[in-house]
Amino acid sequence: MVQNRQVTLLGDSILKGIQVDLGDRRYRTHNEINMEALESEFQLSIHNDAHFGATVRKGSRLLDRMLARKLPCDMMVMDFGGNDCDFRWKEIAEDPTGDHQPNVPLPEFVELYREMIRRVRSHGIRPILTNLPPLDSERFFNWWCGDLDKEAVMRWLGDVGNIYVWQERYSRAVERLAREENVPLVDVRGAFLDYGHLEQTLCADGTHPNTVGQGLITKAFQDFGRGLRLAGQTV
């Protein structure tokens, strides 16, 4: 009998499976990423240790605790960037001429993530990264800035589309990091872009995948695993 390989998911609310409950506009775990299908097809046992709101700073601390506990793990899938690239919109609305930085500035994000990859490898675990699903700038702006002074935010932001552009920078940074560190990358973003109807894949906040979007994440992982098999590699 083939023993299943142990996979740990370490990341933010995307892999956690968080969706917006439109009834009360709260975030709840409603994970339609088909972990069971992935486990069955690729002989895996998946442990989901993703956390709502996690950045690489929190991820680095979580990783240290996981490695100290010496949990059985053959592969670690890491998904960070969505919270790292976000801003404190209330502070921007209150001071639109100020110098505002994202939660984790890009150079720090890259270096912390690089260190995490190397720590994972040093413990004999195979790291795997995912890039970021795209966001809907209009929905994002209306959700996060709806109760703020929108005109003040726009004086700082310039154009709503810049929210998408900024997030894309972090996703591309993840892709570069994967190439530089020779880490396999699951192309989650490509699955959404190939679908072609972004408005159908995201919750009302413009950033968390809905059930359709979570199905695309499943497909991205299936395509990734099947591609490895075609290349004669194991997942």
Secondary structure, DSSP 8 states (H G I E B T S, - for coil): ----EEEEEEESHHHHTEEEETTTTEEEE---S-HHHHHHHHTEEEEE---TT--HHHHHHHHHHHHHHT---SEEEEE--TTTT---HHHHHH-TTS----SS-HHHHHHHHHHHHHHHHHTT-EEEEE------HHHHHHHHHTTS-HHHHHHHHS-TTHHHHHHHHHHHHHHHHHHHTT--EE-HHHHHHHH--GGGTB-TTSSSB-HHHHHHHHHHHHHHHHHHHHTT---
